[in-house]
């Protein structure tokens, strides 16, 4: 591989690792504080135990997310100095705000963990709420940067350089309208599905456990609305991509030729006009194909397969959520039924896999641009050689962190079950 590919692979590996922990940092505090509120309202000590255990898990994953996020910030300057040179004045504001949100989350998480017996109940719950809010705001500001990279605004290009920068106008990028809710919902859905799967597994071992039944019920209360709303946000996202990044849209569907009334192919079945409708709302509209763009600008075919994987898992999750609602209407508890618990366990990793696939679509689909239509990746990457050295070093670091996290969480799950 070339040094540029090593740089891209290292960034991809780092983001792929970090996004899991970032998602937990966004969503897990909401579950944690919900269990705390239930304890304060009911006096049921099982809710207290659940809040404590979820808080400990949140702290572990938050710490790993902080380490991997710090590494990412160094990698951005090391691997892509050209990006920082051109876009630093624009992304500085959202990154600074993200840092503020991160430190706020860390402070209130500490207060929540160690202030339970020292703070008044209302103040303790407020600390938990602030952890949840700060986690979401951190995601909002980081996603602003990625949205801007996909649909850049707020500057003028002169002689290949970004000038006349208006950093506040840059935050009005149209991609923020779908990327932010799509990212936050993905974090909530992936985390809650994983939590539901863990407690469903525990219920298979201890069918009469009210502790795990409560945990499963609360996790599903987060999963259901997220899984049902996410496809709607995804549809809007597809329309935005079709308008602002037609090449990426063609790559997502692997559409070779420009087509009016473009169909969607589901295996051997083609749905006439479905792709045109998804792109524009008009089933007879023309969708631009890959043939209209230079071959050297085409993103990898992995974008197409990742998109199909994301949509497929998202559809399954939505169907699962609808089934959960049906069971509730029939007054059948979510903690009962071997088939239902098996299904919940099987789908535990689905949200995280869909989230990773979605980021592949977003990031790889933008290539060969680091700032879409403005700055190419090969112009932004570091001119230094031997990029395989940091790639190997950081890979070992992430593998070590992964082993530590799995060991710690495994022990916590075993203590719970």
Secondary structure, DSSP 8 states (H G I E B T S, - for coil): --HHHHHHHHHHHHHHHHHHHHHHHHHHHHHHHHHHHHHHHH--HHHHHHHHHHHHHHHHHHHHHHHHHHHHHHHHHHH-HHHHHHHHHHHHHHHHHHHHHHHHHHHHHHHHHH-TTTS-HHHHHHHHHHHHHHHHHHHHHHHHHHHHHHS--S-EEETTEEES--HHHHTT-TTHHHHHHHHHHHHHHHHHHHHHHHHHHHHHH-TT-HHHHHHHHHHHHHHHHHHHHHHHHHHHHHHHHHHH-HHHHHHHHT--S-EET--EEETTEEETTHHHHHHHS-TT-EE--GGGS-GGG---THHHHHHHHHHHHHHHHHHHHHHHHHHHHTT--TT--HHHHHHHHHTTTHHHHHHHHHHHHHHHTTTTEEETTTEEHHHHS---S-THHHHHHHHHHHHHHHHHHHHHHHHHHHHH-
